[in-house]
Amino acid sequence: MDHQSPPEHTPIFQRIKDHLLAQIAAGQWKEGDVIPSEQALVKQFGVSRMTVNRAVRELTTEQVLTRRQGSGTYVAQQKYQATLLEIKSIADEIRTRGHVHRSSLQQLERSKASELLAKQFGLAGGHPLFHSVIVHFENGVPIQVEDRWVNPLCAPAYMEQDFSAVTPNEYLMKAAPLQGATYSIEALAAPRDIAEMLAIDTRAPCLVLRRQTRSGGQIASIATMWHPGHRYQFAGSFA
């Protein structure tokens, strides 16, 4: 157990939970690692099987652990969160969790707007747009493919940015201050190119966030962000 003893009034099952959480936080057990059996924990803590079972059961309900029938209990794969109530840079979301963000630029180009895109931006057909595709990583794990179209009238220097040092969101919040946004979320199977960038199986389920932002009375950007469903979730709360 930890060198620091927990307060005496802390329930025993909670002490076991805290111990297991501390082991995971310290990296003693990583995602996918099997934890000691309930019988081993009973012996380690000198408590009843029921007490250990409650601690493990609650951590399973909280998605910290996952049980596999006939195999054991494992550290669950973490689901990274993004809030829906604020438009934040994914790099900020990751750093807030104390994790490391990096990105990989897959595509950066000037292109003529298709009829559909031109209509979505409220521009004439064939109007030039900037287009970027970036993979974002959290602690080395790919968690988002950001496919973004940008209105040059709102962000003329978009193509000159170093997207290994700044995210599109961070640049756009300065170049085209947010006036409003609309978004939608749906579950889709990953097409081959997205699956390859996210290192998942083709047709694996993804959470797809589509977001349109406005600035200065114009549509500034339209982004489609793909997240592997088993690694990501959206969350929010109201006061």
N, C-alpha and C positions, 0 to 999 in steps of 0.2 A: 504493500500500500504506500501512499505518498508519505513523505517525511513529516509533513504538517498534518496533525490529526484534525479531523473535522470536528465541529462543535458537538458536544455530547447530545444536544437536543435534536440533532439531525437524524431522521429515521434511518434505520440500517439499510433499507432498500435504496434510499437516496444516496447514501454513502457509496454503495456499490455502483450505482449509476454514475456518480461523480468520478469514481475511480476509472471506470471504463471509458468515459468521455475524456478524461485526462490522458489516458494511454493513447487514444486516437489522436488527440490534439498534439501530443508530443511526437507523433510519428512512429510510435512503437508498433501500432497496427495500422496498416494502410488500407485503402479501398480494396475490397476483394479478399483481405486476409481473414482467416478463421480465428475467432476468439476462443479462449478456454471454454471447455464444456461446463454446463451447469454443475455437474458433479465436482469438477475441479474448483469452481468458484465457491461451492459449499465448503469444501475443505480449506480453501484459502482464507475465507472470512469467518469460518466457524459458525455459520448460520444455517437456517433450515432451507430446504430445497424450494419451499414456497416463496421465501424472501428473495432468493436469487432469481427465481422465475419471474417475479413481479418486475424486478429491475430490468431484466432482459426483454420482457414483454413490452414494457413501456418504451424502451429504446427502439424496439422494432416498430411500434406504433408511430413513433416520432421519426421513422425512416433513417435512423442512425445505423441500425443493424438490420439485417435481413436473414430470415431463416430458410434453410433448404431442407426439405424433408429427407431424413435419413443421411444427411451430410454434415449438418452443423449450423452454427450461426456465424455470419460473416459481417464485416464492415460494409455497409451499403455504399453504393456509388453516390457521391454528393450531387444534389441538383442545385445548380447555380441559379440565383434569382435575379430578376430584373423588375423594377417597379413600374407600374403603368401610370402612376399619378404625376410623374415628373419625366421630362425628357432629359436624361442624363447620358453622358458619354459612357460607353461600355467600359472604357479604361478606368473611369472614376468608380463605377460599380465594383470592378474587380479589386481596385486598390482599397476600397472601403472594407472589403473582406480580408484585407491583409495579404492578398495574393498578388502574383506577378502577371502583368499584361504584356503581351507583345502582339504584333500584327504582321501579316504577310500580304503585300500588295499583289494581286493576281492580274489586275487589268486596270488601265487608266487611259482613256481615249476621248477624243472629240468625235461626236457622231451627230448625224441629222436625225431629228425626231421623227419617229413613225407617226402615222395618222393618229393612232391611239394615244401615244405619249404626248403628242402636240395638243390633243384635245384635253388630256388630263392637266397639262401645264397652262392651258388657255393661250397657246401660242399657235402661230401659223405652221402648217405642215412643212417639214424640212428645216425648221428652225434648229440651229446648232444647240446641242446639249453636251454636258460633260458626263462621263460614265465611269464609275469605279466599282471594282469588285475586290473586297478585302476579307481575309480570314482573321478573326480575332481568337487569341489563345488565352486561357487562364491556367497558370502553372503548367504551361506546355501542352494543355489539352485544348483542341479546337472546339469552341462553344458557339461560334456565330460566323455565318457567311453573310456579309453586308453587301448587297447589290444596290447601288445608289445612282440615280440620275439627278443632275443638278442644273438649275437654270443659270446660265452665264450672266444674265442681267442682274442676278442677286449676288453671285459669288464669282466675279471675273478672274480671281487669282487661284481658283480651285486646282487647276492643273499644275501649279507651281509648288504645291504643298508637299512636304516630306511626311508622308503618312505612316512612316515608321516612328515618327516623333510626336505627331498630333493626329487625333482621329478626325474623320470628316465632321462628326458632330461638334467637336471642340472648335474647329475652324469655322463652321457655319454659324455657330452661336455668336461668334464675334463679327463675321462678315455680313450675316443676314439675321439680325436679332429677331427672335421668335415672336410672331404675331398670333399664331394659332396653329393647331394641328388636328388632323383626323387620323384614326388608325383602325385597323381590323386585325383579328387573330384567327387563324384556322389551322387545323391539323392536316398536313399533306405528306405523302410519301416522297422521300428524297429522290430526285432525278440523279442520274449517274454523276454529273459534274459536281453537284452539291455534295453527294455522298462521298466522293473522293476527297473533297476539301475538308469535310468534317470527319473523315476517317471512320465512316459507318457503312453498313451494308446498303446497297442500292434498294430503294423502296422502304427503308427504315422510316418510322414515323418521325416527323419534324413538327415543331411549333413554328409557324410562319407569321411574323409580324410585318404588316404593310403599313407604312406611315407616310403621310403627306404633310409637309410643313409649309407655312405661309410667312412671308416677310415683306413689308413695304407694299402690301396690297397685291402681291404676286405669289404664285406657287414657287417656293425656293428649291425644294427637293422632294423626290419620291423615292423611298427606300423600301426594299424587301429584305427582311432579315430572317435567315434560316437558323434554327436552333435544334440540335438533336434532342428528341423528346425525352430520352432516358437520362439526360444530363442537365435539363433546364426546366425552370418553371417561372411563371409570372406571378407577381404578388402585389398587394396593395392594401391600404386600409383608409378608413375615413374617421375623422375625429368625431 
